[in-house]
Amino acid sequence: MSSWDREEDRLYAEGLAEQRRDMARRHARVASALQAKLVARLQTLDASKLTPGDVARWLEVSTRVERLALGLPDSTTAHTGPDGGLIRAEVEQMTEQQRASGRSWPEAAARAGQAAPGRESDELAGDRHEDDDEEAAGGPEA
C-alpha cells in the first residue's frame, strides 16, 4: 500500500471518527431531553394503575438502563465448545502462511471438536483430497 493510500485511509477514518462523535453528542442531547420528560411523567404516574405486564416491562427497562449506565452489558452471550467447555484455538502454533491461507483451520477446528466453516466433515476426519496431495508434494500452495 502506498503512502498516499495510507494517508487517504487515515483521513477517511478521521472523518468517520468525527461523525461518530457528532452523532454521540446529538444522541446524548436527545436522550437528556427525553429523560426529563419521562421523569416528569413518572412523578405523576399512579403505580396502582399499572398492570402486572406494565410492572414487568418497567422493571426490565429500568434494570437494563441502570446496567448500561454503570458500564455493564445489558445481556451476555456465552460461546462454548461441543461439551459446554472452553473453545481452544491453536493459532499461535501456525506459521504466518498457514494463518493467511486458512489451510490449517480444519485441523485446529478438529482438535477443538468444532466444524470449520465451509469445510466438509470428511476433511476434518482426516480424509485427504486432491489439493491436499498437491500441497504435500510441494505444489502451488507450498
Kinemage of the C-alpha trace (Angstrom):
@kinemage 1
@onewidth
@group {chain A} dominant
@subgroup {mainchain}
@vectorlist {calphas} color= white
{ca met a 1} P 0.000 0.000 0.000
{ca ser a 2} L 1.402 3.381 -0.950
{ca ser a 3} L 1.858 6.276 1.452
{ca trp a 4} L -0.868 8.138 -0.452
{ca asp a 5} L -3.303 5.235 0.125
{ca arg a 6} L -2.394 5.115 3.818
{ca glu a 7} L -2.990 8.857 4.140
{ca glu a 8} L -6.353 8.532 2.381
{ca asp a 9} L -7.327 5.710 4.749
{ca arg a 10} L -6.209 7.795 7.747
{ca leu a 11} L -8.234 10.823 6.601
{ca tyr a 12} L -11.280 8.643 5.963
{ca ala a 13} L -11.020 7.050 9.432
{ca glu a 14} L -10.561 10.501 10.976
{ca gly a 15} L -13.709 11.740 9.215
{ca leu a 16} L -15.698 8.737 10.426
{ca ala a 17} L -14.474 9.289 13.989
{ca glu a 18} L -15.645 12.923 13.893
{ca gln a 19} L -19.054 11.878 12.535
{ca arg a 20} L -19.358 9.325 15.368
{ca arg a 21} L -18.512 11.989 17.952
{ca asp a 22} L -21.128 14.343 16.452
{ca met a 23} L -23.713 11.543 16.482
{ca ala a 24} L -22.923 10.663 20.107
{ca arg a 25} L -23.319 14.314 21.186
{ca arg a 26} L -26.614 14.591 19.274
{ca his a 27} L -27.947 11.343 20.747
{ca ala a 28} L -26.922 12.456 24.253
{ca arg a 29} L -28.851 15.753 23.851
{ca val a 30} L -31.971 13.948 22.599
{ca ala a 31} L -31.733 11.332 25.360
{ca ser a 32} L -31.341 14.000 28.021
{ca ala a 33} L -34.403 15.908 26.783
{ca leu a 34} L -36.448 12.708 26.632
{ca gln a 35} L -35.331 11.669 30.119
{ca ala a 36} L -36.507 14.991 31.544
{ca lys a 37} L -39.964 14.416 30.041
{ca leu a 38} L -40.033 10.812 31.275
{ca val a 39} L -39.066 11.804 34.818
{ca ala a 40} L -41.852 14.407 34.870
{ca arg a 41} L -44.327 11.765 33.677
{ca leu a 42} L -43.093 9.171 36.200
{ca gln a 43} L -43.690 11.625 39.043
{ca thr a 44} L -47.377 11.806 38.143
{ca leu a 45} L -47.778 8.084 37.412
{ca asp a 46} L -50.159 6.179 39.684
{ca ala a 47} L -48.381 2.849 40.250
{ca ser a 48} L -51.607 1.206 41.437
{ca lys a 49} L -52.990 1.534 37.909
{ca leu a 50} L -50.139 -0.432 36.315
{ca thr a 51} L -50.906 -3.925 35.069
{ca pro a 52} L -48.582 -6.808 36.020
{ca gly a 53} L -47.290 -6.660 32.425
{ca asp a 54} L -46.566 -2.931 32.812
{ca val a 55} L -44.657 -3.574 36.045
{ca ala a 56} L -42.591 -6.342 34.415
{ca arg a 57} L -41.778 -4.131 31.427
{ca trp a 58} L -40.817 -1.120 33.593
{ca leu a 59} L -38.584 -3.383 35.702
{ca glu a 60} L -36.904 -4.794 32.601
{ca val a 61} L -36.296 -1.353 31.092
{ca ser a 62} L -35.117 0.251 34.324
{ca thr a 63} L -32.631 -2.510 35.132
{ca arg a 64} L -31.294 -2.502 31.554
{ca val a 65} L -30.785 1.275 31.651
{ca glu a 66} L -29.101 1.029 35.063
{ca arg a 67} L -26.703 -1.695 33.850
{ca leu a 68} L -25.778 0.309 30.760
{ca ala a 69} L -25.258 3.464 32.847
{ca leu a 70} L -22.819 1.522 35.045
{ca gly a 71} L -20.907 0.299 32.003
{ca leu a 72} L -22.204 -3.268 32.226
{ca pro a 73} L -23.678 -5.218 29.318
{ca asp a 74} L -27.456 -5.435 29.179
{ca ser a 75} L -27.132 -9.060 28.096
{ca thr a 76} L -24.445 -11.673 27.671
{ca thr a 77} L -23.862 -14.466 25.197
{ca ala a 78} L -21.667 -17.424 26.050
{ca his a 79} L -19.787 -19.364 23.415
{ca thr a 80} L -18.701 -22.851 24.400
{ca gly a 81} L -17.161 -25.921 22.861
{ca pro a 82} L -19.110 -29.063 21.965
{ca asp a 83} L -19.046 -30.357 25.552
{ca gly a 84} L -20.009 -26.988 27.035
{ca gly a 85} L -16.396 -26.270 27.913
{ca leu a 86} L -13.834 -23.838 26.585
{ca ile a 87} L -13.155 -23.282 22.908
{ca arg a 88} L -9.465 -23.641 22.129
{ca ala a 89} L -7.731 -22.101 19.156
{ca glu a 90} L -4.199 -23.098 18.335
{ca val a 91} L -3.376 -20.120 16.156
{ca glu a 92} L -0.062 -19.373 17.875
{ca gln a 93} L 1.359 -22.670 16.635
{ca met a 94} L 0.571 -21.867 12.994
{ca thr a 95} L 3.029 -20.209 10.642
{ca glu a 96} L 2.117 -16.840 9.120
{ca gln a 97} L 1.480 -18.594 5.794
{ca gln a 98} L -0.880 -21.095 7.450
{ca arg a 99} L -2.815 -18.328 9.198
{ca ala a 100} L -3.092 -16.338 5.966
{ca ser a 101} L -4.181 -19.288 3.840
{ca gly a 102} L -6.626 -20.761 6.343
{ca arg a 103} L -5.468 -24.250 5.299
{ca ser a 104} L -4.715 -25.284 8.902
{ca trp a 105} L -8.054 -24.161 10.294
{ca pro a 106} L -9.792 -27.513 9.679
{ca glu a 107} L -7.077 -29.338 11.618
{ca ala a 108} L -7.217 -26.856 14.518
{ca ala a 109} L -11.020 -26.988 14.480
{ca ala a 110} L -10.973 -30.790 14.531
{ca arg a 111} L -8.667 -30.796 17.564
{ca ala a 112} L -11.053 -28.370 19.258
{ca gly a 113} L -14.039 -30.575 18.333
{ca gln a 114} L -15.536 -27.941 16.058
{ca ala a 115} L -16.543 -27.947 12.418
{ca ala a 116} L -14.636 -25.425 10.347
{ca pro a 117} L -16.819 -23.039 8.332
{ca gly a 118} L -17.147 -24.063 4.716
{ca arg a 119} L -15.246 -27.360 5.181
{ca glu a 120} L -16.667 -30.816 4.709
{ca ser a 121} L -16.744 -33.093 7.744
{ca asp a 122} L -14.631 -35.722 5.951
{ca glu a 123} L -11.799 -33.195 5.710
{ca leu a 124} L -11.985 -32.790 9.465
{ca ala a 125} L -11.910 -36.533 9.903
{ca gly a 126} L -8.611 -36.714 8.049
{ca asp a 127} L -9.708 -37.804 4.559
{ca arg a 128} L -7.259 -36.427 2.024
{ca his a 129} L -8.363 -34.509 -1.023
{ca glu a 130} L -6.666 -33.843 -4.327
{ca asp a 131} L -5.419 -30.395 -3.267
{ca asp a 132} L -4.019 -31.902 -0.034
{ca asp a 133} L -1.905 -34.305 -2.117
{ca glu a 134} L -0.752 -31.414 -4.282
{ca glu a 135} L 0.265 -29.416 -1.206
{ca ala a 136} L 2.088 -32.397 0.324
{ca ala a 137} L 4.058 -32.798 -2.920
{ca gly a 138} L 5.162 -29.147 -2.786
{ca gly a 139} L 2.565 -27.943 -5.291
{ca pro a 140} L 1.272 -24.407 -5.883
{ca glu a 141} L 0.324 -23.702 -2.273
{ca ala a 142} L 3.620 -24.814 -0.747
